[in-house]
Amino acid sequence: MNVIVDTCIWSLALRRSDETFIQEKEELIQLIDQGRVILIGPIRQEILSGIKETKQFEKLKMNLASFPDHQINSSDYETAASYFNQCRTKGLQGSNTNFLICAVAVNNDFSIFTIDHDFIRFKKHLPIKLHQY
């Protein structure tokens, strides 16, 4: 199964050089080696946002170019809005990007690789699959 890699995982791998989250970093490397990583435009934007140095931004942009964006369709946006509404009625808040990740994952039978606890809460109400490693 292909896997949408959430921004938080990319950030761990690309921005943190300490010894924390080694298991997650190794899992990302394996997914890349297996050709199973899915990237969507909104995640690409989040990864690249906030980088102050132009040289570092361009290097990261070039490295991410190896991962083409999975096309997002109108039905994905509609599903994301529906998920937002469903969760809101249950008292759950989330970002539009996170609900879009859920929608693209469900509509394409992808799992989601994340350490963001919002997705654990969403899973109680939405048919998402979280990547197990």
TAMONOR-V241970 format. One record per pair of residues at least 12 apart in sequence whose C-alpha atoms are under 10 Angstrom apart, sorted by the first residue. I is the first residue (numbers start at 1). GAP is how many residues later the second one is. If there is no record, write none. Layout:
I,GAP / I,GAP
//
This chain:
1,35 / 1,36 / 1,107 / 1,108 / 1,109 / 1,110 / 1,130 / 2,29 / 2,32 / 2,33 / 2,34 / 2,35 / 2,36 / 2,103 / 2,106 / 2,107 / 2,108 / 2,109 / 2,110 / 2,129 / 3,25 / 3,28 / 3,29 / 3,32 / 3,33 / 3,34 / 3,35 / 3,36 / 3,102 / 3,106 / 3,107 / 3,108 / 3,109 / 3,110 / 3,111 / 3,126 / 3,127 / 3,128 / 4,32 / 4,33 / 4,34 / 4,35 / 4,36 / 4,39 / 4,66 / 4,97 / 4,98 / 4,100 / 4,101 / 4,106 / 4,107 / 4,108 / 4,109 / 4,110 / 4,126 / 4,127 / 5,23 / 5,26 / 5,31 / 5,32 / 5,33 / 5,34 / 5,35 / 5,38 / 5,96 / 5,106 / 5,107 / 5,108 / 5,109 / 5,126 / 6,32 / 6,33 / 6,34 / 6,36 / 6,37 / 6,38 / 6,40 / 6,41 / 6,92 / 6,95 / 6,106 / 6,107 / 6,108 / 6,109 / 6,110 / 7,32 / 7,35 / 7,36 / 7,37 / 7,38 / 7,39 / 7,40 / 7,41 / 7,91 / 7,106 / 7,107 / 7,108 / 7,109 / 8,35 / 8,38 / 8,39 / 8,105 / 8,106 / 8,107 / 8,108 / 9,12 / 9,15 / 9,16 / 9,18 / 9,19 / 9,38 / 9,104 / 9,105 / 9,106 / 9,107 / 10,14 / 10,15 / 10,18 / 10,33 / 10,34 / 10,36 / 10,37 / 10,103 / 10,104 / 11,14 / 11,35 / 11,36 / 11,37 / 12,12 / 12,13 / 12,16 / 13,12 / 13,13 / 13,15 / 13,16 / 14,33 / 14,46 / 15,32 / 21,94 / 23,110 / 24,89 / 24,90 / 24,91 / 24,109 / 26,107 / 27,86 / 27,105 / 27,106 / 28,85 / 28,105 / 32,35 / 35,32 / 36,74 / 37,30 / 37,31 / 37,73 / 37,75 / 37,76 / 38,29 / 38,30 / 38,31 / 38,32 / 38,67 / 38,72 / 38,73 / 38,74 / 39,25 / 39,28 / 39,29 / 39,30 / 39,31 / 39,32 / 39,62 / 40,27 / 40,28 / 40,29 / 40,30 / 40,31 / 40,32 / 40,60 / 40,61 / 40,64 / 41,27 / 41,28 / 41,29 / 41,30 / 41,31 / 41,56 / 42,27 / 42,30 / 42,54 / 42,55 / 42,56 / 42,58 / 42,59 / 43,26 / 43,54 / 43,55 / 43,58 / 44,17 / 44,20 / 44,21 / 44,23 / 44,24 / 44,25 / 45,16 / 46,51 / 47,13 / 47,14 / 47,17 / 48,12 / 48,13 / 48,16 / 70,34 / 71,33 / 72,28 / 72,29 / 72,31 / 72,32 / 73,31 / 73,34 / 75,28 / 75,29 / 75,32 / 76,23 / 76,24 / 76,25 / 76,26 / 76,27 / 76,28 / 76,29 / 76,30 / 76,31 / 76,32 / 77,19 / 77,20 / 77,22 / 77,23 / 77,24 / 77,26 / 77,27 / 78,22 / 78,25 / 79,20 / 79,21 / 79,23 / 79,24 / 79,25 / 79,27 / 79,28 / 80,16 / 80,17 / 80,18 / 80,19 / 80,20 / 80,21 / 80,22 / 80,23 / 80,24 / 80,26 / 81,15 / 81,18 / 81,19 / 81,22 / 82,17 / 82,21 / 83,13 / 83,15 / 83,16 / 83,17 / 83,19 / 83,20 / 83,39 / 83,42 / 83,43 / 83,44 / 84,12 / 84,14 / 84,15 / 84,16 / 84,18 / 84,19 / 84,38 / 85,14 / 86,36 / 86,39 / 86,40 / 87,12 / 87,34 / 87,35 / 87,37 / 87,38 / 87,39 / 90,32 / 90,35 / 92,26 / 92,29 / 92,30 / 92,33 / 93,25 / 93,28 / 93,29 / 94,24 / 94,25 / 94,27 / 94,28 / 95,23 / 98,18 / 98,20 / 98,21 / 98,24 / 99,20 / 99,23 / 99,27 / 101,18 / 101,27 / 102,17 / 102,20 / 102,21 / 102,24 / 102,25 / 102,26 / 102,27 / 102,28 / 103,23 / 103,24 / 103,25 / 104,24 / 105,22 / 105,23 / 105,24 / 105,25 / 106,20 / 106,21 / 106,22 / 106,23 / 107,21 / 109,19 / 109,20 / 110,18 / 110,19 / 110,20 / 110,21 / 111,17 / 111,18 / 111,19 / 111,20 / 111,21 / 112,16 / 112,17 / 112,18 / 112,19 / 112,20 / 113,16 / 113,17 / 113,18 / 113,19 / 113,20 / 114,16 / 114,17 / 114,18 / 115,15
//
